[in-house]
């Protein structure tokens, strides 16, 4: 199977191409310029693999949470490419991508505590456990909240912290009484880890048509819930 993965939801911008079991990727970290970076990355990967868009089976994209602008860019590019080549799309959570990075790097870790800096003293938060298929399974819901209000866990012995929320807000680590690796406290979602999630999703048929590729902001959802109360 041939799957193109696009990640623009945070300061990182990356693309990956999974083609018949071989993974190629391009990565760059900068606050802006994702629009100018993502299409050249895509073209470079396809050219290197000798593939055209019509030879792809699906396009995966980071549906959020993350930067409003970044998520819109990724969603728009994925939709445009999918419409042009008549391909299904695979929405993938940025927090699940971080969890997969933990599970790829640390086979003994069972739980990933994922936090992305949401600015305004808040984090996008999600807790994932390693499933029987070695893929992350969300525990509860993904939320946005102050770092000190993130739900405490029962067992930290086999847990690992990852994401920019840990680096931005030191009180997050003290709240959870967990040590945080400095490198993983700066970790961003990457398309190469998205590819690990996209392949089984495609095999399960967990795809949507391009017009139904919907971004997930979380902060908008919180505002909507409050307005409905």
C-alpha positions in Angstrom: 0.0 0.0 0.0 1.1 3.6 -0.7 0.1 6.2 1.9 1.2 9.9 2.0 1.2 11.4 5.5 1.1 15.2 6.1 1.8 16.8 9.4 1.5 20.6 9.9 -0.4 21.0 13.2 2.5 22.4 15.3 5.8 24.2 14.9 7.0 21.1 12.9 6.2 20.5 9.3 6.8 17.0 7.9 5.7 14.6 5.3 6.2 10.8 5.0 5.6 8.3 2.3 5.0 4.7 3.2 5.3 2.6 0.0 5.2 -1.2 0.1 6.7 -1.3 3.6 9.5 1.3 2.8 9.2 4.6 4.7 10.6 7.9 3.4 10.2 11.3 5.1 11.0 15.0 5.1 11.0 17.1 8.3 11.5 20.8 9.2 10.9 22.7 12.4 10.0 26.4 12.1 7.1 28.4 13.5 5.8 29.5 10.1 6.1 28.7 6.4 4.3 25.4 6.4 2.4 26.3 3.3 5.6 26.8 1.4 7.2 23.6 2.8 4.6 20.9 2.7 4.0 20.6 -1.1 7.7 20.5 -2.1 8.2 17.8 0.6 5.4 15.8 -0.9 6.7 16.2 -4.5 10.2 15.2 -3.4 9.0 12.1 -1.7 6.9 11.0 -4.7 9.7 11.7 -7.1 12.2 9.7 -5.0 9.8 6.7 -4.8 8.9 7.0 -8.5 5.2 7.4 -7.8 2.4 9.6 -8.9 -0.5 10.8 -6.8 -2.8 8.4 -8.7 -0.7 5.5 -7.4 -1.4 6.3 -3.8 -4.0 4.4 -1.8 -4.8 7.2 0.7 -3.6 10.5 2.3 -3.3 10.8 6.1 -3.2 14.1 7.8 -2.9 15.5 11.3 -6.4 16.6 12.2 -5.3 18.2 15.5 -5.3 19.4 18.1 -2.6 22.0 17.6 -2.1 25.4 15.9 -5.3 26.7 14.3 -3.4 27.8 11.3 -1.3 24.7 11.0 -4.3 22.4 11.2 -6.1 24.4 8.6 -3.1 24.1 6.3 -2.8 20.4 6.7 -6.5 19.8 6.3 -6.7 22.0 3.2 -3.7 20.4 1.5 -4.9 16.9 2.2 -8.3 17.7 0.9 -7.0 19.3 -2.3 -4.6 16.4 -3.1 -7.3 13.8 -2.3 -9.9 15.6 -4.4 -7.5 15.8 -7.4 -6.5 12.1 -7.2 -9.9 10.8 -6.0 -8.3 9.3 -2.8 -9.7 8.7 0.7 -8.2 10.5 3.6 -7.2 9.3 7.1 -7.5 11.8 10.0 -5.0 11.1 12.7 -4.7 12.8 16.1 -1.6 14.8 16.9 -1.6 13.4 20.4 -1.9 9.8 19.2 1.1 10.5 16.9 3.1 11.5 20.0 2.0 8.4 21.8 3.2 6.3 18.9 6.6 7.9 19.0 6.9 6.8 22.7 5.8 3.3 21.9 8.2 3.1 18.9 11.2 4.3 21.0 10.4 2.5 24.3 8.9 -1.1 23.9 8.6 -1.4 27.7 6.4 1.7 28.2 2.7 1.0 28.5 1.3 4.6 28.9 2.1 7.8 27.1 1.1 11.1 28.7 0.9 13.5 25.8 0.8 17.3 26.2 1.1 19.9 23.5 1.5 23.6 24.4 -1.9 25.2 23.6 -0.7 28.7 24.7 -2.7 30.8 27.2 -1.2 28.6 30.0 -3.1 25.6 28.7 -2.2 22.2 27.1 -3.8 19.8 24.7 -3.9 16.6 26.7 -4.4 12.9 26.0 -3.5 9.7 27.8 -2.8 6.6 25.6 -2.1 3.1 26.6 -0.4 0.5 24.4 -2.9 -1.8 22.9 -2.6 -5.5 22.1 -1.7 -4.5 18.5 1.1 -2.2 20.0 -0.8 0.9 18.8 -2.0 3.7 21.2 -5.5 3.4 22.6 -7.0 6.7 24.0 -8.0 6.6 27.7 -10.9 8.9 28.2 -11.0 12.0 26.0 -8.5 14.4 24.5 -9.0 17.8 26.3 -7.6 21.3 26.5 -7.1 22.7 30.0 -4.6 24.4 32.3 -1.5 22.2 33.0 -2.3 22.0 36.7 -5.8 20.7 35.9 -4.8 17.7 33.8 -6.3 14.4 35.2 -3.9 12.6 37.5 -3.0 9.0 36.7 -3.1 6.0 39.0 0.1 4.4 37.8 3.2 6.3 36.6 5.6 3.4 36.9 5.3 2.5 33.2 4.3 5.9 31.9 6.3 8.3 29.7 5.7 12.0 29.2 6.0 13.6 25.7 5.2 16.8 24.0 5.9 20.6 24.2 3.4 21.1 27.0 5.9 19.4 29.4 8.6 21.8 28.4 6.4 24.9 28.4 4.8 24.4 31.8 7.1 22.9 34.5 4.2 22.7 36.9 2.7 19.9 34.7 5.5 17.6 35.7 5.2 18.5 39.4 1.4 18.0 39.2 1.9 14.5 37.9 5.1 13.8 40.0 6.9 12.4 37.0 10.3 13.0 35.6 10.4 14.3 32.1 13.1 13.7 29.5 14.3 17.1 28.2 14.3 15.9 24.6 10.8 14.5 24.7 9.6 17.7 26.4 10.3 19.4 23.1 9.0 16.6 20.9 6.6 17.5 18.1 4.2 15.2 16.1 6.0 13.8 13.1 4.6 12.3 9.9 6.9 9.2 10.1 5.1 8.2 13.3 1.8 9.0 11.8 2.5 6.4 9.1 2.6 3.7 11.7 -1.0 4.6 12.6 -2.2 5.3 9.0 -1.5 1.8 7.6 -3.7 -0.2 10.0 -6.3 2.5 9.8 -6.4 2.1 6.0 -6.5 -1.7 6.4 -9.5 -1.4 8.7 -11.3 1.0 6.4 -11.1 3.9 8.8 -11.1 6.5 6.1 -13.3 9.4 5.1 -14.0 11.1 1.8 -12.0 14.3 1.3 -15.0 16.6 1.9 -15.4 15.0 5.4 -11.9 15.7 6.5 -12.7 17.7 9.6 -10.1 19.4 11.8 -10.2 19.0 15.6 -9.4 22.2 17.5 -10.6 21.2 21.0 -10.7 24.8 22.1 -13.6 25.5 19.8 -15.4 22.5 21.1 -15.0 23.7 24.7 -16.4 27.1 23.7 -19.3 25.4 21.9 -20.2 23.2 24.9 -20.2 26.2 27.3 -22.5 28.2 24.9 -24.9 25.2 24.9 -25.1 25.0 28.7 
